[in-house]
């Protein structure tokens, strides 16, 4: 896996975390919100799951994703960094 810091500072992963910070979502909805392909979105979500930043809840037809406590802390810190730039 690439450097964790490098991944989080890119636009799409950062927007994905922000979207999940607002509400629980499913992958196709996240890909539409961030204007990227479904495959790219699922790759990002997989990396976030591996790092423990999000959790997956299986629904009837879709898998829903939400931030973990660690994910919320990372999102807060990213927001602070953006604010100070």
N, C-alpha and C positions, 0 to 999 in steps of 0.2 A: 504494500500500500504506500502511496505517496505520503509525503510529509503532512501530518495532520493540520498544521498551521496553514500550509499552502492551500489545502482543500477548503478550509473554513473561510478564507479570505476572498475566495472567488464569489462572483455575483450570484450565481444560481444556488449553490449550497447555502449561502447566507440567506437568500430569499426563501428557500425551502424551510429553513429553521424558523424564520420569522412567521411564515404562514402557519406552521405547526404550533407556534407560540400563541396564535390567535384562537385556533380551534383545532380539534381532531379532524383529520382529512384522509381521503383515500388518494392513491397514487395518480390516477388519471386527472383528478381535480387539481392536484399540485402541479402537474406538468402543464396544464392549461394556464394556471396562474403565473407560472414562471416563464411561459412561452418557450419551452424546450420539449424535446421528444419524450415519449413515455419511457423508452429504453434508458435514456440518460437519467431521468428522474428515479427510476427503480434502482439504478446503479448507485446514485447518491443515497437513497434510502437504505440500501444494503450496507453501505459504509457507515452510516449513522447508527444502524442497528448493531453492527460489529463493535462500535465504539461505546455503545450504551447511551447514546444521546436521545434515542427515540425508542418507543415500544410499539409492537404491532398487536392489534386486536383483530381477530378474524370475525368478519360479519357474515351475513347470508351470502352475498355475492361479491363483496369487496373486502380487502384488508384495510383496516383503518389504522392510522399512525398518529401518535401524540408524543409530546416531549416527556422525557423522564426528568427527575430532579436534576441530574447532571446536565441534561440538555437545556433546562431553564437557566442554569447558572452560566453555561457557555453563551446562550443568547443574550443574557443580561450584560455579560462582559463584552460581547461584540457590539452591542448597542452603545456601551460606554466608549469604546474605541472610536466608533463612528462619530459620536457626539464631540469627541475631543479633536477630531481631524479638521 
